[in-house]
Amino acid sequence: MRIGSFELLEPLPRLRRTHAIVTLKPWVDVGGSASLALESLEKHLKAQDLGSLASPGAYFDFTQYRPRTQQVDGRRKTMVPNVNVRFATGPDDIDFLFLHLLEPHAMAEEYIESVVALLQHMEVQRYCRIGSMWSDVPHTRPLPVMASINGEDIKGLPGVVSMQRSPYRGRTSIMNMVGDKISEMGIENANVTVRLPAYARLEEDHTGKTRLLSVLCSLYNLPEEISSDDTGQDQYQQISAEMEQNPELMALVKQLEGVYDAWMEDSSQQPPPSSVPPAFEKFFNEMEEQSHGS
């Protein structure tokens, strides 16, 4: 069945009170935390394939999103970047639609209309975009998570902090138009975003993944064991060990801890800004060069 630019497998599943959980690469998926979290949910809930874009090359530049080769049944196969749609049965009469969205390079309006048409056809009641963004937060404190529905903070979720409305008026993602359009249709527009230490910039930040999963488990009454993973703790311990040899960086982390602690004690304060101290940039660039050279 064709829905917009998506080709779906038939027969379509009958889903109950469908909630779409979505990631958006690369705009709000730094450290891959959101993608890792969504993959963990799909694995735990045994998600099944539903479809994908019929012609992904209409929207994506494959010199930017590179195809990959992998072995399938003993033969090498080229895997083309696409937006794959999956579904799963959830608890409490809520079922899930999962989408790993990519930022478009062309024909963005048509792409957005197709995503919206898919959500509408599948009778989605809530569109929940999960993400991760860089921020001046220390890796030595619990990573803060912002969660909202229709622009209002979700109350009562462990580890979730107030969004503190941002005065930012600048460049953003064209994919935000999906949220605008579905809100006009009466579909709930939710966001769950974890803030990661900008100075670390791990390729895969597993602490960010577990923070997102912990919030989603509380939000959807899923078992907390889904978020259990010591990988992130090991990663951050390695960062701490490396930084012990640099007193200047240790002092900068202490400053970030002070700003973080003051923010947590007084919710009226603005959250830490999204910037990267030059000393951190230099230190972690050197770490990255050493790891590539080993």
C-alpha positions as CSV (number, residue, x, y, z in Angstrom):
1,M,0.0,0.0,0.0
2,R,1.3,3.5,-0.9
3,I,0.8,6.3,1.7
4,G,2.5,9.4,0.4
5,S,6.0,8.4,-0.4
6,F,5.9,5.4,1.9
7,E,5.4,1.8,0.7
8,L,3.7,-0.2,3.5
9,L,3.3,-4.0,3.8
10,E,-0.2,-5.4,3.7
11,P,-2.3,-6.2,5.5
12,L,-1.8,-3.2,7.8
13,P,-1.8,-4.1,11.5
14,R,-4.7,-3.0,13.7
15,L,-3.0,-0.8,16.3
16,R,-4.6,0.5,19.5
17,R,-4.2,4.2,20.6
18,T,-1.1,4.4,18.5
19,H,1.9,6.5,19.7
20,A,4.7,7.2,17.3
21,I,8.2,7.3,18.8
22,V,10.6,9.1,16.4
23,T,14.2,10.1,16.1
24,L,15.7,12.7,13.8
25,K,19.3,12.3,12.5
26,P,21.5,14.2,12.6
27,W,19.8,17.3,14.0
28,V,18.8,16.1,17.5
29,D,20.6,12.8,17.8
30,V,24.1,13.8,18.9
31,G,26.1,11.0,20.4
32,G,23.6,8.6,18.7
33,S,21.7,8.5,22.1
34,A,18.2,8.8,20.6
35,S,18.8,6.2,17.9
36,L,20.3,3.8,20.4
37,A,17.3,4.3,22.7
38,L,14.8,3.7,19.9
39,E,16.7,0.5,18.8
40,S,16.6,-0.8,22.4
41,L,12.8,-0.2,22.5
42,E,12.3,-1.9,19.2
43,K,14.4,-4.9,20.3
44,H,12.6,-5.3,23.7
45,L,9.1,-4.9,22.1
46,K,10.0,-7.2,19.2
47,A,9.1,-4.6,16.6
48,Q,8.1,-5.7,13.1
49,D,8.8,-4.1,9.8
50,L,5.9,-2.1,8.3
51,G,7.5,-0.3,5.3
52,S,9.9,2.4,4.1
53,L,10.2,5.2,1.6
54,A,9.7,3.8,-1.9
55,S,12.4,6.1,-3.4
56,P,14.7,7.5,-0.6
57,G,17.0,9.0,-3.2
58,A,14.3,11.6,-4.0
59,Y,15.0,13.2,-0.6
60,F,18.5,12.2,0.5
61,D,21.9,12.9,-0.9
62,F,23.8,9.6,-0.7
63,T,27.2,11.4,-0.6
64,Q,26.0,12.8,2.8
65,Y,24.2,9.6,4.0
66,R,26.5,6.9,2.7
67,P,25.1,3.5,1.7
68,R,26.8,0.6,3.6
69,T,27.7,-2.9,2.6
70,Q,27.0,-5.9,4.7
71,Q,26.8,-9.7,4.4
72,V,23.3,-11.1,4.0
73,D,23.1,-14.9,3.7
74,G,26.7,-15.1,2.7
75,R,26.5,-12.5,0.0
76,R,27.5,-8.8,0.0
77,K,24.6,-6.4,-0.2
78,T,24.4,-2.6,-0.4
79,M,22.1,-1.1,2.2
80,V,20.7,2.3,1.1
81,P,19.8,4.8,3.8
82,N,16.0,5.0,4.2
83,V,13.3,5.8,6.7
84,N,12.2,2.4,8.0
85,V,8.8,2.1,9.7
86,R,8.2,-0.5,12.4
87,F,5.4,-1.3,14.8
88,A,5.0,-3.1,18.1
89,T,2.4,-3.9,20.7
90,G,2.8,-2.1,24.0
91,P,1.3,-2.2,27.5
92,D,-1.9,-0.4,28.7
93,D,-3.7,-0.6,25.4
94,I,-1.0,1.6,23.7
95,D,0.8,0.3,20.5
96,F,3.8,1.9,18.9
97,L,4.9,3.1,15.5
98,F,8.7,3.6,15.3
99,L,10.4,5.9,12.8
100,H,14.1,6.7,12.4
101,L,13.7,10.0,10.4
102,L,16.5,11.6,8.4
103,E,16.9,15.3,7.6
104,P,16.0,15.7,3.9
105,H,18.4,17.3,1.4
106,A,15.7,17.9,-1.3
107,M,11.9,18.0,-1.7
108,A,11.5,18.6,2.0
109,E,7.9,19.7,1.7
110,E,6.8,16.5,0.0
111,Y,8.8,14.4,2.5
112,I,7.1,16.2,5.4
113,E,3.7,15.7,3.8
114,S,4.4,12.0,3.5
115,V,5.4,11.6,7.1
116,V,2.3,13.5,8.2
117,A,0.1,11.4,5.9
118,L,1.6,8.2,7.4
119,L,0.9,9.4,10.9
120,Q,-2.7,10.3,10.0
121,H,-3.4,7.1,8.1
122,M,-2.1,5.0,11.1
123,E,-4.4,7.0,13.4
124,V,-1.5,8.1,15.6
125,Q,-2.6,9.9,18.7
126,R,0.8,11.1,19.9
127,Y,3.9,12.0,18.0
128,C,6.9,11.7,20.4
129,R,10.2,12.8,19.1
130,I,13.2,11.7,21.3
131,G,16.5,13.4,20.9
132,S,19.9,14.4,22.4
133,M,21.7,17.7,22.2
134,W,25.0,19.1,23.3
135,S,25.1,21.3,26.4
136,D,27.4,22.7,29.0
137,V,26.5,20.0,31.5
138,P,29.2,18.0,33.4
139,H,29.5,14.2,32.9
140,T,29.9,13.9,36.7
141,R,26.2,14.7,37.3
142,P,22.9,13.0,36.2
143,L,22.2,14.1,32.6
144,P,19.1,16.4,32.5
145,V,16.1,15.4,30.4
146,M,13.5,17.8,29.1
147,A,10.0,16.3,28.4
148,S,6.9,18.1,27.1
149,I,3.6,17.5,25.4
150,N,2.2,20.3,23.3
151,G,4.8,22.6,24.7
152,E,4.0,22.0,28.4
153,D,6.3,20.2,30.7
154,I,5.4,16.6,31.6
155,K,5.2,16.5,35.4
156,G,6.1,13.6,37.7
157,L,8.7,11.8,35.6
158,P,11.9,10.9,37.5
159,G,14.9,12.8,36.3
160,V,13.0,15.3,34.1
161,V,13.7,19.0,34.6
162,S,11.8,22.0,33.5
163,M,12.4,23.1,29.9
164,Q,12.7,26.8,30.8
165,R,11.3,28.4,27.6
166,S,14.2,29.5,25.4
167,P,14.4,32.9,23.8
168,Y,16.3,31.4,20.9
169,R,15.2,32.7,17.5
170,G,17.4,31.2,14.8
171,R,18.1,28.3,12.5
172,T,16.3,25.1,13.2
173,S,15.2,21.9,11.4
174,I,12.7,21.9,8.6
175,M,11.4,18.7,10.2
176,N,9.9,20.8,13.1
177,M,7.1,21.4,10.6
178,V,5.9,17.8,11.2
179,G,5.1,18.8,14.8
180,D,3.4,22.0,13.6
181,K,1.2,20.2,11.2
182,I,0.1,17.3,13.4
183,S,-0.7,19.7,16.2
184,E,-3.2,21.4,13.9
185,M,-4.8,18.0,13.4
186,G,-5.2,17.4,17.1
187,I,-2.4,14.9,17.4
188,E,-0.3,15.3,20.6
189,N,3.1,16.7,19.9
190,A,5.6,15.4,22.5
191,N,9.4,15.8,22.9
192,V,11.8,14.0,25.2
193,T,15.4,15.4,24.9
194,V,18.5,14.6,27.0
195,R,21.4,17.1,27.3
196,L,24.9,15.7,26.9
197,P,28.3,17.1,27.9
198,A,29.4,19.1,24.9
199,Y,33.1,18.6,25.7
200,A,33.0,14.9,25.5
201,R,31.2,14.3,22.1
202,L,31.2,10.6,22.2
203,E,30.3,8.9,18.9
204,E,27.9,6.7,20.9
205,D,26.9,8.1,24.3
206,H,25.3,5.3,26.2
207,T,24.6,7.3,29.3
208,G,22.4,9.5,27.2
209,K,20.7,6.4,25.8
210,T,19.9,5.1,29.3
211,R,18.6,8.5,30.5
212,L,16.1,8.6,27.6
213,L,15.1,5.0,28.1
214,S,14.5,5.6,31.8
215,V,12.1,8.4,31.1
216,L,10.3,6.5,28.3
217,C,9.9,3.5,30.6
218,S,8.2,5.7,33.2
219,L,6.1,7.4,30.6
220,Y,4.9,4.2,29.1
221,N,4.9,1.8,32.0
222,L,7.7,-0.3,30.5
223,P,10.1,-2.4,32.6
224,E,13.0,-0.3,33.9
225,E,15.4,-3.2,33.0
226,I,15.3,-1.9,29.4
227,S,17.4,1.0,30.4
228,S,20.0,-1.1,32.3
229,D,23.4,-0.7,30.7
230,D,26.8,-0.2,32.3
231,T,28.5,0.9,29.0
232,G,27.8,4.6,29.6
233,Q,29.1,4.5,33.2
234,D,32.3,2.9,31.8
235,Q,32.6,5.6,29.2
236,Y,32.3,8.5,31.6
237,Q,34.7,6.8,34.1
238,Q,37.2,6.7,31.2
239,I,36.7,10.5,30.6
240,S,37.3,11.2,34.3
241,A,40.5,9.1,34.4
242,E,41.9,10.9,31.3
243,M,41.1,14.3,32.8
244,E,42.9,13.7,36.1
245,Q,46.1,14.4,34.3
246,N,45.0,17.9,33.4
247,P,44.3,20.3,36.3
248,E,42.9,23.1,34.1
249,L,40.3,20.8,32.7
250,M,39.5,19.5,36.2
251,A,38.9,23.1,37.3
252,L,36.6,23.7,34.3
253,V,34.5,20.6,35.2
254,K,34.2,22.0,38.7
255,Q,32.8,25.2,37.2
256,L,30.3,23.3,35.2
257,E,29.3,21.3,38.3
258,G,28.7,24.6,40.1
259,V,26.4,26.0,37.4
260,Y,24.6,22.6,37.2
261,D,24.0,22.4,40.9
262,A,22.7,26.0,41.1
263,W,20.3,25.3,38.2
264,M,19.0,22.2,39.9
265,E,18.5,24.0,43.2
266,D,16.7,27.0,41.6
267,S,14.4,26.1,38.7
268,S,14.0,29.9,37.9
269,Q,17.5,30.0,36.6
270,Q,18.3,29.4,32.9
271,P,19.8,26.1,32.1
272,P,23.5,25.9,31.1
273,P,24.2,27.2,27.6
274,S,25.1,25.1,24.6
275,S,28.7,25.9,24.0
276,V,32.1,24.2,24.3
277,P,35.0,25.8,26.3
278,P,38.1,25.9,24.0
279,A,40.2,24.0,26.5
280,F,37.8,21.1,26.4
281,E,37.8,21.1,22.6
282,K,41.6,20.9,22.5
283,F,41.8,18.2,25.1
284,F,39.2,15.9,23.5
285,N,40.5,16.5,20.0
286,E,43.9,15.2,21.3
287,M,42.2,12.2,22.9
288,E,40.4,11.4,19.6
289,E,43.7,11.7,17.6
290,Q,45.4,9.3,20.1
291,S,42.6,6.8,19.9
292,H,42.8,6.8,16.1
293,G,46.5,6.4,16.1
294,S,46.5,3.4,18.4
